[in-house]
Amino acid sequence: MKSKFLFIIILILAGVVSHAQPRQGKPAPEISLPDVNGNNVSLSSLKGKIVLIDFWASWCGPCRQSNKHLVKLYEKYKDKGFEIYGISVDDSKDAWKKAIKYDKINWVQVNESNSNDGKVANAWYIQRIPTSFLMNKEGVLIEMNPDDKQLEKYLKENL
């Protein structure tokens, strides 16, 4: 009886660990998804830059509001080594592309449609959007969901 109970506990803990978000201080897991032109863009291709990984969708009001600040921040720091890897979870590629144009987004944009079963969103344990992760130049995750002030402070200090 004790061994069955212990086995069940181990299975539960293994399930929790396998669905944990990537952790601060650890290298970011690889992502490779298609951009607006259908070309796969890998997260590792941005190594050497400070990267904000931003999960969002065109239909998400808070995401669209966040884009307004990110557009300003990106313009200010993109030439100094800051990049945003935007991951849309839109099922409609047309809505996604319209939002990119309307919000004046000019950073890397990729899409993982069918987000309910998306491998990347599941691997990163995305339960709500917007969700973002800040990655340093070495590809290590240093912050989850930094607010506008935290993000700008980090960029000022490290670029």
KAHUMO-V202648 format. One record per helix or strand. SS is the DSSP state (H for helix, E for strand). FROM is the first residue (numbers start at 1). TO is the last residue. If there is no record, write none. Layout:
ss=SS from=FROM to=TO
ss=SS from=FROM to=TO
This chain:
ss=H from=2 to=18
ss=E from=27 to=27
ss=E from=32 to=35
ss=E from=40 to=42
ss=H from=43 to=46
ss=E from=50 to=56
ss=H from=61 to=80
ss=E from=82 to=88
ss=H from=93 to=103
ss=E from=108 to=111
ss=H from=115 to=117
ss=H from=119 to=123
ss=E from=131 to=135
ss=E from=140 to=144
ss=H from=148 to=158
